[in-house]
Amino acid sequence: MRVAVVTVGDELLSGDTVDTNASWLCDRLDERGVSVERITTVPDRVADIARVVNEYRAEYDAVVVTGGVGPTHDDVTMEGVATAFGREVVHSEAAEEWLTDHGDYAAADLTEGTTHLPTGARLLPNPEGVAPGAALDRVYVLPGVPDEMKAMFEGIIEEFEGDRTHVEVVRTAEPESALIDRIEAVREEFDVTVGSYPGDDVRLKLTAADPETASAAAAWLRQRVDPA
């Protein structure tokens, strides 16, 4: 399964807010064997949201959009997603019912626009907040508040599935440029992909389709590099 992640918000592009949602989503999706192939951040602008969602929904198996969900002036994500499908944003009876049943809200207490979703969208309840999410033809719209986004995603996580992989990590004190020959050799010897990530030491991430191959490749490589 191939997925694109779209994060929405002027505050992300200005640096006022650090985008932790994308990294968390990628981690959870990777655990399920799902391949995240795009992470794109767009401003709070309907046309930009619609253009990116429209492009990605045609290319990927699913699109996860976070941020810009709610009734405030800069919450335009629902409108952007609706525009991508050529639909309108309308009041959702299901959203209103869920909020009144689970949030102790009366309809009159809700800010105008809180329960508005794209026409035909499936309601995604928000167990940690007020603004609901939506799913429309494999496009999932989640809040930007991290706790709300995480709780909502856990409610739909079973809809994301891919080929599970197995990972082993080898750390070495050698510089990354000195490891090219060993990286090439382990890839020839075993059916693994290798990621190389420098820092205080170099972290070599070996990924395989089964745990035995990953373990054997890691053992082979540890014998041939200087340990960290």
PyMOL commands that set and color helices and strands:
alter all, ss='L'
color gray80, all
select helices_A, chain A and resi 10-14+21-31+46-59+77-84+93-102+107-109+146-154+157-159+176-189+211-222
alter helices_A, ss='H'
color red, helices_A
select strands_A, chain A and resi 2-8+35-42+62-66+89-91+116-118+122-124+133-136+139-142+166-172+193-198+202-208
alter strands_A, ss='S'
color yellow, strands_A
deselect
rebuild
show_as cartoon
